[in-house]
């Protein structure tokens, strides 16, 4: 039996540094035999600067709702912009609702500073809670992303082990 855990890249910014983090996490996740995963890039889902309500029909929102509905859990890779999360992540997230209920998530914060996106993780926690998503205690804080990632791969073995621990946590949780 395989479980579906999409990895969501929560920014559409040009030259986004968090993309290499999301791709790394996605590659590590795909290494587990019992896991299927879609790489979700917010750029591919947003065609309007306005929120599509969870009850409204929309082609792009329907595509996201299907992914969210089939998911056993989520990994959200979100950069910290001005101590918060990008608006495009919220636009994507708000286009679904019932599809999230009772599912767990791992949060991966990304920052080019010393705090590793912990403030974006703090900002996201109540948003996810309101959607009935269980945020697992394991979060991944990615500090100094420019220095940490060289050629799309983290140079720090401890960081790689931390990511693997978070992935094992969510896989264990959704496989029960």
C-alpha positions as CSV (number, residue, x, y, z in Angstrom):
1,X,0.0,0.0,0.0
2,X,1.4,3.4,-0.9
3,X,0.4,6.7,0.6
4,X,0.2,10.1,-1.2
5,X,2.0,13.0,0.3
6,X,2.3,16.1,-1.9
7,X,5.2,18.6,-1.4
8,X,3.8,22.1,-1.8
9,X,6.2,24.9,-2.8
10,X,4.5,27.9,-1.3
11,X,5.9,30.8,-3.3
12,X,5.8,32.0,-6.9
13,X,8.5,34.6,-6.5
14,X,11.1,34.9,-9.3
15,X,14.5,33.5,-8.3
16,X,12.9,31.8,-5.2
17,X,15.5,30.2,-3.0
18,X,13.0,27.8,-1.4
19,X,12.5,25.9,-4.7
20,X,15.8,24.0,-4.1
21,X,14.7,23.1,-0.6
22,X,11.3,21.9,-1.9
23,X,12.9,19.8,-4.7
24,X,15.4,18.3,-2.2
25,X,12.6,17.4,0.2
26,X,10.5,15.9,-2.7
27,X,13.4,13.8,-3.9
28,X,14.0,12.5,-0.4
29,X,10.4,11.7,0.0
30,X,10.2,9.8,-3.3
31,X,13.1,7.5,-2.1
32,X,10.5,5.8,0.2
33,X,8.9,2.9,-1.6
34,X,5.6,3.3,0.1
35,X,5.1,6.9,-0.9
36,X,3.7,8.7,-4.0
37,X,4.2,12.4,-4.2
38,X,3.2,15.2,-6.4
39,X,5.4,18.4,-6.5
40,X,2.9,21.2,-6.3
41,X,4.2,24.6,-7.4
42,X,1.8,27.5,-6.6
43,X,2.7,29.1,-9.9
44,X,0.9,26.4,-11.7
45,X,-2.4,26.9,-9.8
46,X,-2.9,30.6,-9.6
47,X,-4.3,32.5,-12.6
48,X,-6.0,35.2,-10.6
49,X,-4.9,37.5,-7.8
50,X,-8.2,36.7,-6.0
51,X,-9.1,33.9,-3.7
52,X,-11.2,31.2,-5.2
53,X,-13.7,30.2,-2.5
54,X,-13.6,26.5,-1.5
55,X,-17.2,26.1,-2.7
56,X,-16.7,27.8,-6.1
57,X,-15.9,25.9,-9.3
58,X,-12.6,26.7,-10.9
59,X,-10.4,24.6,-13.1
60,X,-7.1,25.3,-11.2
61,X,-8.8,25.1,-7.8
62,X,-10.4,21.8,-8.8
63,X,-7.0,20.4,-9.7
64,X,-5.6,21.4,-6.3
65,X,-8.7,20.1,-4.5
66,X,-8.2,16.7,-6.2
67,X,-4.6,16.5,-5.1
68,X,-5.5,17.6,-1.6
69,X,-8.4,15.2,-1.4
70,X,-6.2,12.2,-2.4
71,X,-3.4,13.2,-0.1
72,X,-2.8,11.3,3.1
73,X,-0.8,14.3,4.4
74,X,1.1,17.3,3.3
75,X,4.6,18.8,3.3
76,X,4.4,22.6,3.0
77,X,7.7,24.3,2.1
78,X,7.1,28.0,2.7
79,X,9.6,30.8,2.8
80,X,9.4,33.6,5.4
81,X,8.7,36.9,3.7
82,X,8.6,39.8,6.2
83,X,7.9,37.5,9.1
84,X,4.9,35.9,7.3
85,X,4.0,33.6,4.4
86,X,3.5,34.5,0.8
87,X,0.1,35.5,-0.4
88,X,0.1,33.1,-3.2
89,X,0.4,30.2,-0.7
90,X,-2.7,31.5,1.1
91,X,-4.6,31.9,-2.2
92,X,-3.9,28.2,-3.1
93,X,-4.6,27.0,0.4
94,X,-7.9,28.8,0.7
95,X,-9.2,27.3,-2.6
96,X,-9.9,24.1,-0.7
97,X,-11.2,23.3,2.8
98,X,-13.0,20.0,3.4
99,X,-10.1,18.2,1.6
100,X,-7.7,18.9,4.5
101,X,-9.7,17.6,7.5
102,X,-7.8,15.3,9.8
103,X,-4.7,15.1,7.7
104,X,-1.2,15.7,9.1
105,X,1.4,18.1,7.7
106,X,5.1,18.8,8.1
107,X,6.1,22.4,7.8
108,X,9.4,23.4,6.2
109,X,10.3,27.0,6.8
110,X,12.9,28.7,4.6
111,X,14.9,31.8,5.3
112,X,18.1,33.4,4.2
113,X,18.6,34.5,7.7
114,X,19.4,32.9,11.0
115,X,15.9,31.9,12.1
116,X,15.3,29.4,9.3
117,X,11.7,30.4,8.7
118,X,10.5,29.7,12.3
119,X,8.3,32.8,12.2
120,X,6.5,31.6,9.0
121,X,6.0,28.2,10.7
122,X,4.4,30.1,13.7
123,X,2.2,32.1,11.3
124,X,1.1,29.0,9.5
125,X,0.2,26.8,12.5
126,X,-3.1,28.5,13.3
127,X,-4.1,28.7,9.6
128,X,-3.6,25.0,9.3
129,X,-5.3,24.3,12.6
130,X,-8.4,26.2,11.4
131,X,-8.5,23.9,8.4
132,X,-8.3,20.8,10.7
133,X,-4.8,19.9,9.6
134,X,-2.7,18.3,12.3
135,X,0.7,19.9,12.4
136,X,3.2,17.3,13.5
137,X,5.7,18.3,16.1
138,X,8.6,17.9,13.7
139,X,9.2,21.0,11.7
140,X,12.2,21.8,9.5
141,X,13.8,25.2,9.9
142,X,16.0,26.0,6.9
143,X,18.4,28.8,7.9
144,X,20.9,30.6,5.7
145,X,19.5,28.8,2.6
146,X,22.2,30.4,0.3
147,X,25.0,28.9,2.3
148,X,23.2,25.6,3.2
149,X,22.4,24.6,-0.4
150,X,25.1,24.2,-3.0
151,X,24.0,22.9,-6.4
152,X,20.6,22.1,-5.0
153,X,21.9,19.8,-2.2
154,X,22.4,20.8,1.4
155,X,26.0,20.7,2.5
156,X,25.1,20.0,6.1
157,X,24.6,16.3,7.0
158,X,22.7,17.2,10.1
159,X,20.1,19.1,8.0
160,X,19.7,16.1,5.7
161,X,19.1,13.8,8.8
162,X,16.6,16.4,10.2
163,X,14.6,16.3,6.9
164,X,14.7,12.5,6.8
165,X,13.4,12.4,10.4
166,X,10.5,14.7,9.5
167,X,9.7,12.6,6.5
168,X,9.7,9.4,8.5
169,X,7.5,11.1,11.1
170,X,4.7,11.9,8.6
171,X,5.1,8.6,6.7
172,X,4.7,6.7,10.0
173,X,1.7,8.8,10.9
174,X,-0.2,8.3,7.6
175,X,0.6,4.6,7.3
176,X,-1.3,3.7,10.5
